[in-house]
């Protein structure tokens, strides 16, 4: 069985995946460490952008 990952994630989905609070996720977006787009009035984070962010954080920690 395969799991399909949506291409665009909501802020609550990113919060759950990173185990971070809402304000921290929005701070990452504001500081442009986490790329996001606006669709209508909704903020969405591309799944690739989340993976890139995680990889950058891992590289910085090494």
N, C-alpha and C positions, 0 to 999 in steps of 0.2 A: 504494500500500500504506500503510495506517495503522498506527500503533503504539498499542497500548492501554496506558495508564498505570494501574497498580493504585491503588485509592483509599487503601489503607493500605500504608505502606512499612515495611520492617524497618530496624533500626539499620544493619546492613551496607549496605543499599541507599542510605540517606541518606549514610553515610560515603563511598560511591563517588561519589555525585552531587556532594557538596560537596568531595570530595577532602580530607577531614579524618579524623583519628584517632578511634578509639572513645571515648576519654576526653573529647575535645573535644565530640563529639556529646552524650554524657551530661551534660557540664557545661552545654551549651546547654539541654538538657531540664530539668536541676535548677534553673537560673536562670530558667526559664519564658520564655526567648527563643524556644524552639522547642517548640511544643505537641505533646504526645503523649498517647496513651491506653494503658491496659493491657487486654489481652484474655487472660484466663486469667493465665498467668505471663509472657506475652510483651508487650514494649513495641512499639507501632506508632505511626508518625507519619503523620497524614493528608496526602495529597499537597497539598491546599490550604494546610495549615499550612507545609509546606516552601516553597511558592511565596510565601506571605506573608512568611516569614522572609527569603528572598532579596530580595524587593522592599524590605523595611525596611532591610536592610543596604545596598542600592544607594542608597536615599534618604539614609541617614545619611552615606554617603561623598560625596554630592554637595554 
